[in-house]
Amino acid sequence: MEIKIGVQHVAREIVVDSALQAQEAVDRITAAVSSGDPLTLTDTKGNVTVVPANVIGYASVGAEQKRTVGFTPFAKQD
């Protein structure tokens, strides 16, 4: 699940590839903004990202999709 966080007064957004489900990610972001506690997210490699809640400008949670693995056969060309 890709989570993008926009930080106030910073041109670049923070992107975290997390194993969280979409609703769980939204709940964590909402709780952090409501309480003022820092938002802590762990990515799929185990890296931890901590964002102070008072600087979160926006958050975008990607849609849940299953990724396909393998090759797509190409149409034969004569």
N, CA, C and O atoms as CSV, one atom per row, in Angstrom:
chain,resi,resn,atom,element,x,y,z
A,1,MET,N,N,0.843,-1.162,0.000
A,1,MET,CA,C,0.000,0.000,0.000
A,1,MET,C,C,0.892,1.230,0.000
A,1,MET,O,O,1.707,1.407,0.906
A,2,GLU,N,N,0.747,2.070,-0.996
A,2,GLU,CA,C,1.539,3.288,-1.076
A,2,GLU,C,C,0.823,4.410,-0.342
A,2,GLU,O,O,-0.342,4.706,-0.611
A,3,ILE,N,N,1.536,5.027,0.585
A,3,ILE,CA,C,1.002,6.147,1.357
A,3,ILE,C,C,1.863,7.362,1.055
A,3,ILE,O,O,3.081,7.328,1.232
A,4,LYS,N,N,1.230,8.434,0.600
A,4,LYS,CA,C,1.933,9.684,0.306
A,4,LYS,C,C,1.501,10.723,1.332
A,4,LYS,O,O,0.310,10.895,1.592
A,5,ILE,N,N,2.472,11.408,1.909
A,5,ILE,CA,C,2.190,12.415,2.923
A,5,ILE,C,C,2.824,13.727,2.492
A,5,ILE,O,O,4.033,13.808,2.277
A,6,GLY,N,N,2.002,14.737,2.371
A,6,GLY,CA,C,2.491,16.071,2.054
A,6,GLY,C,C,2.790,16.812,3.336
A,6,GLY,O,O,1.965,16.854,4.248
A,7,VAL,N,N,3.979,17.398,3.404
A,7,VAL,CA,C,4.405,18.141,4.585
A,7,VAL,C,C,4.324,19.628,4.268
A,7,VAL,O,O,4.760,20.070,3.205
A,8,GLN,N,N,3.768,20.390,5.193
A,8,GLN,CA,C,3.616,21.834,4.997
A,8,GLN,C,C,4.974,22.487,4.757
A,8,GLN,O,O,5.951,22.172,5.437
A,9,HIS,N,N,5.031,23.396,3.789
A,9,HIS,CA,C,6.215,24.188,3.456
A,9,HIS,C,C,7.377,23.357,2.917
A,9,HIS,O,O,8.524,23.803,2.932
A,10,VAL,N,N,7.076,22.140,2.437
A,10,VAL,CA,C,8.092,21.278,1.830
A,10,VAL,C,C,7.557,20.836,0.470
A,10,VAL,O,O,6.437,20.335,0.375
A,11,ALA,N,N,8.350,21.021,-0.572
A,11,ALA,CA,C,7.880,20.720,-1.928
A,11,ALA,C,C,7.734,19.226,-2.188
A,11,ALA,O,O,6.868,18.827,-2.967
A,12,ARG,N,N,8.535,18.412,-1.573
A,12,ARG,CA,C,8.493,16.967,-1.802
A,12,ARG,C,C,7.584,16.283,-0.813
A,12,ARG,O,O,7.482,16.686,0.346
A,13,GLU,N,N,6.920,15.236,-1.288
A,13,GLU,CA,C,6.080,14.464,-0.385
A,13,GLU,C,C,6.843,13.237,0.115
A,13,GLU,O,O,7.801,12.786,-0.513
A,14,ILE,N,N,6.407,12.716,1.237
A,14,ILE,CA,C,6.983,11.494,1.794
A,14,ILE,C,C,6.173,10.333,1.240
A,14,ILE,O,O,4.943,10.358,1.280
A,15,VAL,N,N,6.852,9.316,0.725
A,15,VAL,CA,C,6.171,8.144,0.174
A,15,VAL,C,C,6.628,6.922,0.962
A,15,VAL,O,O,7.823,6.651,1.075
A,16,VAL,N,N,5.650,6.183,1.508
A,16,VAL,CA,C,5.936,4.985,2.282
A,16,VAL,C,C,5.175,3.826,1.658
A,16,VAL,O,O,3.963,3.908,1.462
A,17,ASP,N,N,5.886,2.746,1.347
A,17,ASP,CA,C,5.254,1.526,0.828
A,17,ASP,C,C,5.017,0.621,2.033
A,17,ASP,O,O,5.932,-0.063,2.492
A,18,SER,N,N,3.796,0.620,2.539
A,18,SER,CA,C,3.469,-0.059,3.788
A,18,SER,C,C,2.650,-1.320,3.550
A,18,SER,O,O,1.979,-1.458,2.528
A,19,ALA,N,N,2.717,-2.233,4.508
A,19,ALA,CA,C,1.919,-3.462,4.451
A,19,ALA,C,C,0.538,-3.260,5.077
A,19,ALA,O,O,-0.246,-4.206,5.149
A,20,LEU,N,N,0.232,-2.050,5.527
A,20,LEU,CA,C,-1.073,-1.771,6.137
A,20,LEU,C,C,-2.197,-1.881,5.113
A,20,LEU,O,O,-1.988,-1.651,3.921
A,21,GLN,N,N,-3.382,-2.231,5.583
A,21,GLN,CA,C,-4.579,-2.174,4.756
A,21,GLN,C,C,-4.994,-0.699,4.652
A,21,GLN,O,O,-4.627,0.111,5.503
A,22,ALA,N,N,-5.741,-0.363,3.632
A,22,ALA,CA,C,-6.116,1.035,3.376
A,22,ALA,C,C,-6.831,1.662,4.572
A,22,ALA,O,O,-6.481,2.765,4.991
A,23,GLN,N,N,-7.813,0.981,5.116
A,23,GLN,CA,C,-8.588,1.550,6.215
A,23,GLN,C,C,-7.732,1.723,7.465
A,23,GLN,O,O,-7.900,2.698,8.197
A,24,GLU,N,N,-6.818,0.789,7.718
A,24,GLU,CA,C,-5.924,0.902,8.869
A,24,GLU,C,C,-5.003,2.109,8.720
A,24,GLU,O,O,-4.739,2.811,9.697
A,25,ALA,N,N,-4.513,2.355,7.505
A,25,ALA,CA,C,-3.660,3.515,7.252
A,25,ALA,C,C,-4.435,4.812,7.470
A,25,ALA,O,O,-3.931,5.743,8.098
A,26,VAL,N,N,-5.647,4.870,6.955
A,26,VAL,CA,C,-6.487,6.065,7.144
A,26,VAL,C,C,-6.763,6.296,8.626
A,26,VAL,O,O,-6.714,7.432,9.097
A,27,ASP,N,N,-7.052,5.227,9.360
A,27,ASP,CA,C,-7.322,5.347,10.794
A,27,ASP,C,C,-6.107,5.880,11.549
A,27,ASP,O,O,-6.250,6.728,12.430
A,28,ARG,N,N,-4.910,5.392,11.210
A,28,ARG,CA,C,-3.689,5.865,11.880
A,28,ARG,C,C,-3.424,7.339,11.583
A,28,ARG,O,O,-3.057,8.103,12.475
A,29,ILE,N,N,-3.610,7.728,10.329
A,29,ILE,CA,C,-3.375,9.122,9.950
A,29,ILE,C,C,-4.375,10.032,10.647
A,29,ILE,O,O,-4.003,11.071,11.194
A,30,THR,N,N,-5.635,9.643,10.628
A,30,THR,CA,C,-6.683,10.436,11.272
A,30,THR,C,C,-6.439,10.562,12.769
A,30,THR,O,O,-6.608,11.641,13.337
A,31,ALA,N,N,-6.043,9.470,13.413
A,31,ALA,CA,C,-5.776,9.497,14.856
A,31,ALA,C,C,-4.599,10.415,15.179
A,31,ALA,O,O,-4.643,11.152,16.164
A,32,ALA,N,N,-3.558,10.378,14.365
A,32,ALA,CA,C,-2.397,11.230,14.609
A,32,ALA,C,C,-2.752,12.708,14.476
A,32,ALA,O,O,-2.359,13.530,15.304
A,33,VAL,N,N,-3.502,13.034,13.419
A,33,VAL,CA,C,-3.876,14.439,13.207
A,33,VAL,C,C,-4.812,14.921,14.317
A,33,VAL,O,O,-4.681,16.052,14.787
A,34,SER,N,N,-5.750,14.078,14.739
A,34,SER,CA,C,-6.710,14.453,15.786
A,34,SER,C,C,-6.035,14.640,17.142
A,34,SER,O,O,-6.346,15.581,17.871
A,35,SER,N,N,-5.108,13.738,17.478
A,35,SER,CA,C,-4.485,13.776,18.801
A,35,SER,C,C,-3.259,14.685,18.859
A,35,SER,O,O,-2.887,15.160,19.932
A,36,GLY,N,N,-2.633,14.926,17.712
A,36,GLY,CA,C,-1.410,15.713,17.693
A,36,GLY,C,C,-0.166,14.873,17.910
A,36,GLY,O,O,0.944,15.404,17.903
A,37,ASP,N,N,-0.334,13.564,18.106
A,37,ASP,CA,C,0.808,12.661,18.270
A,37,ASP,C,C,1.459,12.424,16.912
A,37,ASP,O,O,0.779,12.477,15.887
A,38,PRO,N,N,2.760,12.164,16.887
A,38,PRO,CA,C,3.443,11.906,15.606
A,38,PRO,C,C,2.869,10.675,14.905
A,38,PRO,O,O,2.451,9.714,15.551
A,39,LEU,N,N,2.858,10.724,13.592
A,39,LEU,CA,C,2.437,9.586,12.773
A,39,LEU,C,C,3.666,8.720,12.539
A,39,LEU,O,O,4.673,9.198,12.017
A,40,THR,N,N,3.589,7.454,12.919
A,40,THR,CA,C,4.693,6.522,12.755
A,40,THR,C,C,4.260,5.412,11.809
A,40,THR,O,O,3.280,4.713,12.066
A,41,LEU,N,N,4.995,5.254,10.715
A,41,LEU,CA,C,4.694,4.220,9.728
A,41,LEU,C,C,5.948,3.387,9.473
A,41,LEU,O,O,7.058,3.917,9.422
A,42,THR,N,N,5.757,2.081,9.314
A,42,THR,CA,C,6.849,1.173,8.984
A,42,THR,C,C,6.630,0.667,7.569
A,42,THR,O,O,5.540,0.206,7.228
A,43,ASP,N,N,7.678,0.752,6.737
A,43,ASP,CA,C,7.522,0.300,5.360
A,43,ASP,C,C,7.775,-1.203,5.253
A,43,ASP,O,O,8.066,-1.865,6.249
A,44,THR,N,N,7.661,-1.727,4.046
A,44,THR,CA,C,7.768,-3.164,3.833
A,44,THR,C,C,9.187,-3.690,4.068
A,44,THR,O,O,9.382,-4.899,4.191
A,45,LYS,N,N,10.174,-2.801,4.130
A,45,LYS,CA,C,11.562,-3.206,4.383
A,45,LYS,C,C,11.939,-3.052,5.852
A,45,LYS,O,O,13.062,-3.375,6.239
A,46,GLY,N,N,11.015,-2.565,6.669
A,46,GLY,CA,C,11.286,-2.394,8.090
A,46,GLY,C,C,11.756,-1.013,8.483
A,46,GLY,O,O,12.030,-0.777,9.659
A,47,ASN,N,N,11.859,-0.089,7.538
A,47,ASN,CA,C,12.251,1.286,7.848
A,47,ASN,C,C,11.084,2.012,8.507
A,47,ASN,O,O,9.931,1.838,8.114
A,48,VAL,N,N,11.392,2.821,9.504
A,48,VAL,CA,C,10.363,3.548,10.244
A,48,VAL,C,C,10.419,5.021,9.853
A,48,VAL,O,O,11.490,5.628,9.830
A,49,THR,N,N,9.252,5.589,9.546
A,49,THR,CA,C,9.128,7.006,9.222
A,49,THR,C,C,8.235,7.655,10.275
A,49,THR,O,O,7.131,7.180,10.543
A,50,VAL,N,N,8.717,8.735,10.864
A,50,VAL,CA,C,7.952,9.462,11.880
A,50,VAL,C,C,7.712,10.872,11.361
A,50,VAL,O,O,8.652,11.585,11.008
A,51,VAL,N,N,6.437,11.267,11.319
A,51,VAL,CA,C,6.071,12.597,10.828
A,51,VAL,C,C,5.296,13.310,11.933
A,51,VAL,O,O,4.280,12.792,12.397
A,52,PRO,N,N,5.755,14.494,12.367
A,52,PRO,CA,C,4.988,15.251,13.355
A,52,PRO,C,C,3.601,15.587,12.803
A,52,PRO,O,O,3.480,16.073,11.679
A,53,ALA,N,N,2.580,15.333,13.573
A,53,ALA,CA,C,1.196,15.508,13.107
A,53,ALA,C,C,0.893,16.957,12.733
A,53,ALA,O,O,0.080,17.202,11.841
A,54,ASN,N,N,1.529,17.915,13.396
A,54,ASN,CA,C,1.195,19.317,13.140
A,54,ASN,C,C,1.730,19.851,11.814
A,54,ASN,O,O,1.409,20.979,11.440
A,55,VAL,N,N,2.555,19.054,11.077
A,55,VAL,CA,C,3.064,19.514,9.783
A,55,VAL,C,C,2.470,18.740,8.608
A,55,VAL,O,O,2.845,18.980,7.460
A,56,ILE,N,N,1.549,17.813,8.881
A,56,ILE,CA,C,0.920,17.043,7.804
A,56,ILE,C,C,-0.039,17.953,7.054
A,56,ILE,O,O,-0.995,18.475,7.627
A,57,GLY,N,N,0.227,18.137,5.765
A,57,GLY,CA,C,-0.639,18.959,4.929
A,57,GLY,C,C,-1.743,18.127,4.298
A,57,GLY,O,O,-2.890,18.565,4.215
A,58,TYR,N,N,-1.390,16.918,3.851
A,58,TYR,CA,C,-2.358,15.993,3.268
A,58,TYR,C,C,-1.783,14.587,3.301
A,58,TYR,O,O,-0.579,14.400,3.482
A,59,ALA,N,N,-2.639,13.619,3.127
A,59,ALA,CA,C,-2.198,12.225,3.028
A,59,ALA,C,C,-3.032,11.551,1.954
A,59,ALA,O,O,-4.240,11.763,1.860
A,60,SER,N,N,-2.373,10.739,1.150
A,60,SER,CA,C,-3.038,10.000,0.089
A,60,SER,C,C,-2.722,8.518,0.281
A,60,SER,O,O,-1.558,8.118,0.331
A,61,VAL,N,N,-3.774,7.714,0.386
A,61,VAL,CA,C,-3.612,6.277,0.573
A,61,VAL,C,C,-4.021,5.608,-0.725
A,61,VAL,O,O,-5.146,5.782,-1.194
A,62,GLY,N,N,-3.097,4.833,-1.310
A,62,GLY,CA,C,-3.350,4.166,-2.581
A,62,GLY,C,C,-4.427,3.110,-2.469
A,62,GLY,O,O,-4.695,2.588,-1.387
A,63,ALA,N,N,-5.042,2.800,-3.597
A,63,ALA,CA,C,-6.069,1.764,-3.642
A,63,ALA,C,C,-5.430,0.394,-3.480
A,63,ALA,O,O,-4.312,0.156,-3.938
A,64,GLU,N,N,-6.145,-0.490,-2.832
A,64,GLU,CA,C,-5.638,-1.843,-2.652
A,64,GLU,C,C,-5.767,-2.600,-3.960
A,64,GLU,O,O,-6.858,-2.719,-4.518
A,65,GLN,N,N,-4.652,-3.108,-4.440
A,65,GLN,CA,C,-4.625,-3.877,-5.680
A,65,GLN,C,C,-3.710,-5.059,-5.486
A,65,GLN,O,O,-2.681,-4.962,-4.816
A,66,LYS,N,N,-4.086,-6.166,-6.070
A,66,LYS,CA,C,-3.191,-7.308,-6.070
A,66,LYS,C,C,-2.276,-7.155,-7.270
A,66,LYS,O,O,-2.728,-6.885,-8.382
A,67,ARG,N,N,-1.001,-7.328,-7.035
A,67,ARG,CA,C,-0.034,-7.199,-8.115
A,67,ARG,C,C,0.100,-8.538,-8.820
A,67,ARG,O,O,0.160,-9.591,-8.186
A,68,THR,N,N,0.146,-8.478,-10.134
A,68,THR,CA,C,0.323,-9.696,-10.901
A,68,THR,C,C,1.802,-9.956,-11.102
A,68,THR,O,O,2.600,-9.025,-11.205
A,69,VAL,N,N,2.156,-11.206,-11.156
A,69,VAL,CA,C,3.537,-11.602,-11.351
A,69,VAL,C,C,3.594,-12.483,-12.583
A,69,VAL,O,O,2.752,-13.364,-12.761
A,70,GLY,N,N,4.558,-12.256,-13.416
A,70,GLY,CA,C,4.701,-13.083,-14.606
A,70,GLY,C,C,4.792,-12.234,-15.847
A,70,GLY,O,O,4.935,-11.012,-15.791
A,71,PHE,N,N,4.707,-12.916,-16.968
A,71,PHE,CA,C,4.835,-12.245,-18.251
A,71,PHE,C,C,3.512,-12.276,-18.989
A,71,PHE,O,O,2.728,-13.215,-18.852
A,72,THR,N,N,3.280,-11.245,-19.765
A,72,THR,CA,C,2.101,-11.194,-20.605
A,72,THR,C,C,2.522,-11.606,-22.018
A,72,THR,O,O,3.430,-11.010,-22.596
A,73,PRO,N,N,1.864,-12.619,-22.565
A,73,PRO,CA,C,2.276,-13.048,-23.907
A,73,PRO,C,C,1.919,-11.980,-24.939
A,73,PRO,O,O,0.850,-11.373,-24.884
A,74,PHE,N,N,2.815,-11.771,-25.858
A,74,PHE,CA,C,2.587,-10.798,-26.918
A,74,PHE,C,C,1.884,-11.507,-28.083
A,74,PHE,O,O,2.061,-12.706,-28.297
A,75,ALA,N,N,1.101,-10.756,-28.812
A,75,ALA,CA,C,0.424,-11.308,-29.991
A,75,ALA,C,C,1.461,-11.584,-31.076
A,75,ALA,O,O,2.400,-10.813,-31.270
A,76,LYS,N,N,1.276,-12.668,-31.758
A,76,LYS,CA,C,2.206,-13.020,-32.850
A,76,LYS,C,C,2.038,-12.046,-33.994
A,76,LYS,O,O,0.923,-11.668,-34.354
A,77,GLN,N,N,3.153,-11.651,-34.553
A,77,GLN,CA,C,3.114,-10.770,-35.718
A,77,GLN,C,C,3.705,-11.537,-36.905
A,77,GLN,O,O,4.806,-12.078,-36.809
A,78,ASP,N,N,2.998,-11.581,-37.986
A,78,ASP,CA,C,3.475,-12.292,-39.182
A,78,ASP,C,C,4.094,-11.362,-40.168
A,78,ASP,O,O,4.546,-11.796,-41.227
